[in-house]
Amino acid sequence: MDLTPKTYTVGRIDGDYAYLLLEESPELGEKCVARALLPAEITEGSRLRYEMLQYEVEEQGAPERER
């Protein structure tokens, strides 16, 4: 299991699901995730950091954490 931190962009929201794009490899396509697993404040275009099996919204303009 790969537990390295990843950054996703919310491509679209469709009802109870959000479709995320991995920023490092967008060619992999969308990843469908139940909105119940994501922060409530997400919108299309939000950047999410996935680490330790949790998603967090990345603040606009905040420096990236060291990987």
C-alpha positions in Angstrom: 0.0 0.0 0.0 1.4 3.4 -1.0 1.0 5.8 1.9 3.1 8.7 0.5 1.3 12.1 0.5 -0.6 12.9 -2.7 -2.2 16.1 -4.0 -5.5 15.9 -5.8 -7.7 18.5 -7.5 -11.5 18.2 -7.3 -12.4 18.0 -11.0 -16.2 17.8 -10.5 -18.8 17.1 -7.9 -21.8 14.9 -8.8 -24.3 14.4 -5.9 -22.7 12.3 -3.2 -19.5 11.8 -5.1 -16.5 13.9 -6.1 -14.1 13.1 -8.9 -10.5 13.8 -8.1 -7.5 14.1 -10.4 -4.0 13.2 -9.1 -1.9 16.3 -9.8 1.3 14.3 -10.3 -0.4 11.9 -12.9 -3.6 13.4 -14.4 -3.3 10.8 -17.2 -4.5 8.2 -14.7 -8.0 9.7 -15.0 -10.5 10.5 -12.3 -10.8 8.9 -8.9 -14.4 8.7 -7.6 -14.6 9.4 -3.9 -17.7 9.5 -1.6 -18.2 13.1 -0.4 -18.7 11.7 3.1 -14.9 11.0 3.1 -13.9 14.5 2.1 -14.0 17.9 3.9 -17.4 19.5 3.7 -16.1 22.8 2.3 -14.7 21.4 -1.0 -15.8 22.9 -4.3 -14.8 22.1 -7.9 -11.2 23.2 -8.3 -10.3 22.7 -4.6 -6.8 21.2 -3.9 -6.8 18.3 -1.5 -3.8 16.7 0.3 -4.3 12.9 0.9 -2.1 11.7 3.8 -2.5 9.0 6.4 -5.8 7.9 4.9 -7.3 11.4 5.3 -8.1 14.2 2.9 -7.4 17.9 3.9 -8.1 21.1 1.9 -4.9 22.8 1.0 -5.0 26.5 1.7 -4.6 28.8 -1.3 -1.2 30.2 -1.4 0.1 28.1 1.5 3.6 26.6 1.0 3.6 22.9 0.2 4.9 20.6 2.9 8.1 18.8 2.4 7.5 15.3 1.0 
